[in-house]
Amino acid sequence: DDALAQVSANGKLLQQKSISKILLDNGYRGLLFGIGPMERDPLHLNDIQPALKTTNHWQKDDLLVSIRNKSTVFLYRPSTNKIIWLQTGPWLNQHDVDFIDDHRISIFGNNIIRNKNYDFIDGHNEVYVFDFKTNELTTPYTTFLKNAKVKTMTGGRSEILPNGDVFIEETDFGRMLRGNTKNTIWQYVERVDKQSAAVLGWSSLIDPAKFKF
């Protein structure tokens, strides 16, 4: 079982909650137990993002939670132990969920079937954008991701930038990219030698205006 925890600045555990218990408390017994044989790693919690402000669609300190092995993302309110919103797919085995603005979230979908070979459904990864205001799900970066052949099997992250571009970490192949809805703007690979590239983990695009160097 996986759990989410809140820890104080001086290292004190303030609260901890089982993800399985959250699902059971909110009526998702079928999602937890009713989809095929029980795996050794049935949930695979891989990202939690806190809401930093209250909007019309969530409250400050709500949590956006990704459980990869259920291909499920949900919005959870710790103060009431309530799941406010939950959706399974169309993303598959996703990594990295983010709040974009006051009404949209993004999900980096690896879109693979977890078998011996990790087969891709569409041939590439996908970035999904869900709009709580319109209840609409879109995939604005399909052309870019397909043409750039972005296809990390495990890991991976995306960040939608203020101007609408997207930053991608293709974890398994050691590549970072920036693109728009159509084209690759730039890409970077940390080479070890001519045959090898370094694996990346949780890369970020930093705005230098926010830091003093």
C-alpha positions in Angstrom: 0.0 0.0 0.0 1.1 3.6 -0.7 0.4 6.5 1.4 0.5 10.3 1.4 2.1 12.2 4.3 2.5 15.7 5.5 5.7 16.5 7.2 6.6 19.8 9.1 9.6 21.9 8.3 11.4 20.4 11.3 10.7 16.8 10.2 7.6 16.0 12.4 5.0 13.7 10.8 1.8 15.7 10.9 -0.5 13.3 9.1 -0.4 10.2 7.0 -3.2 8.5 5.0 -3.3 5.2 3.1 -4.2 5.6 -0.6 -6.2 2.4 -0.4 -8.1 3.7 2.6 -8.9 6.9 0.7 -10.3 5.0 -2.2 -12.3 2.7 0.0 -13.7 5.6 2.1 -14.9 7.3 -1.1 -16.6 4.3 -2.6 -14.0 3.2 -5.1 -13.7 -0.4 -3.9 -14.2 -1.6 -7.5 -11.3 0.4 -8.8 -9.1 -0.9 -6.0 -10.0 -4.6 -6.1 -12.2 -5.2 -9.1 -9.8 -4.8 -12.1 -8.0 -8.0 -12.8 -5.7 -10.0 -10.5 -4.1 -8.2 -7.5 -0.6 -7.0 -8.4 2.3 -6.9 -6.0 2.3 -3.1 -6.7 -1.4 -2.4 -7.1 -1.3 1.4 -6.9 2.2 2.8 -7.7 1.6 6.4 -6.3 4.1 8.5 -8.4 3.1 12.1 -8.0 1.2 14.5 -5.7 0.8 18.2 -6.4 -0.7 20.6 -3.8 -3.1 23.3 -4.8 -1.5 26.6 -3.8 -4.6 28.7 -3.9 -8.4 28.4 -3.9 -10.3 28.6 -7.2 -13.8 27.8 -8.3 -12.7 24.2 -8.9 -10.5 23.3 -5.9 -9.4 24.6 -2.5 -6.0 25.6 -1.3 -4.2 22.4 0.1 -6.2 20.0 -2.1 -4.0 17.4 -3.6 -3.8 16.2 -7.2 -2.8 12.5 -7.0 -1.5 10.1 -9.6 -1.7 6.3 -9.2 0.0 4.9 -12.2 -1.0 1.2 -12.0 -4.7 2.1 -12.0 -4.2 4.7 -14.8 -6.1 7.0 -12.5 -5.8 10.6 -11.3 -7.8 12.2 -8.6 -8.3 15.4 -6.7 -8.3 14.8 -2.9 -9.3 17.1 0.0 -7.4 16.0 3.1 -9.5 18.3 5.4 -12.6 16.3 4.7 -11.1 13.0 3.4 -13.1 13.4 0.2 -12.2 12.7 -3.4 -13.6 15.7 -5.2 -12.9 14.4 -8.8 -11.5 11.2 -10.2 -10.8 9.9 -13.7 -9.4 6.7 -15.0 -7.8 7.1 -18.5 -7.7 7.6 -21.4 -4.1 8.1 -20.3 -2.4 4.9 -19.4 0.3 4.4 -16.8 0.8 8.1 -16.4 3.6 10.1 -14.7 3.5 13.7 -13.6 0.3 15.6 -12.9 0.2 19.4 -12.6 -2.1 22.4 -12.0 -1.8 24.7 -15.0 -3.9 27.6 -13.9 -7.2 28.2 -11.9 -9.2 25.6 -13.9 -6.9 23.3 -15.8 -4.6 20.4 -15.0 -2.2 18.4 -17.1 -1.3 14.7 -17.1 1.7 13.1 -18.8 0.4 9.8 -20.2 3.1 7.2 -21.0 0.3 5.3 -22.8 1.9 1.9 -22.5 0.6 -1.5 -21.6 2.6 -2.9 -18.7 3.7 -6.2 -20.0 7.1 -7.8 -20.6 7.9 -5.4 -23.5 5.9 -2.2 -22.3 4.0 -1.9 -25.6 2.9 1.6 -26.7 -0.8 2.1 -27.6 -0.3 5.1 -29.9 3.4 4.9 -30.6 4.3 7.9 -28.4 3.7 9.6 -25.1 0.9 12.1 -24.7 0.1 15.3 -22.7 -3.5 15.5 -21.6 -5.2 18.8 -20.5 -8.4 18.6 -18.5 -10.5 21.7 -18.1 -12.7 21.7 -15.0 -14.6 24.7 -16.3 -15.8 23.0 -19.5 -15.3 19.3 -18.4 -13.2 18.9 -21.6 -10.2 16.8 -22.2 -7.7 17.8 -25.0 -4.4 16.6 -26.3 -2.9 19.8 -27.8 0.7 18.5 -28.3 0.0 15.3 -30.2 1.7 16.4 -33.4 4.9 17.6 -31.6 5.2 14.4 -29.5 4.5 12.1 -32.4 7.0 13.9 -34.7 9.7 14.0 -32.0 9.1 10.3 -31.2 8.7 11.0 -27.4 8.3 7.5 -25.9 9.6 7.0 -22.4 8.3 3.8 -21.0 8.8 4.6 -17.4 9.1 8.0 -15.7 8.6 11.2 -17.8 7.2 14.6 -17.0 5.7 17.6 -18.8 5.3 21.2 -17.9 3.0 23.6 -19.8 4.7 27.0 -19.9 2.9 30.4 -19.7 3.2 31.0 -23.5 1.6 27.6 -24.3 4.8 25.7 -25.1 5.5 22.5 -23.3 8.7 21.2 -21.6 9.2 17.4 -21.7 11.5 15.1 -19.9 11.8 11.8 -21.8 13.3 10.0 -18.8 14.3 6.6 -20.2 16.3 8.1 -23.1 17.9 11.0 -21.3 16.3 13.7 -23.5 14.7 17.1 -22.6 12.6 18.9 -25.2 10.7 22.1 -25.6 8.0 22.3 -28.2 4.7 23.9 -29.2 1.6 22.3 -30.6 3.4 21.4 -33.9 7.2 21.5 -33.7 10.3 20.8 -31.6 11.8 24.1 -30.5 15.0 22.6 -29.0 16.1 19.3 -27.5 19.1 18.3 -25.3 20.7 14.9 -24.4 23.3 14.5 -21.7 25.8 12.3 -23.5 28.1 9.9 -21.6 29.8 8.8 -24.8 28.9 8.2 -28.5 26.8 5.1 -27.6 25.3 6.2 -24.2 23.2 8.9 -22.7 22.6 9.7 -19.1 19.2 9.0 -17.5 17.3 12.0 -16.3 15.1 12.3 -13.3 12.6 15.1 -12.5 14.2 17.8 -14.7 12.7 21.3 -14.5 12.8 24.4 -16.7 13.9 27.3 -14.5 12.9 30.9 -15.1 16.1 32.9 -14.4 14.0 36.0 -13.5 13.0 34.1 -10.3 16.6 33.5 -9.1 19.7 35.5 -8.4 22.9 34.0 -9.8 
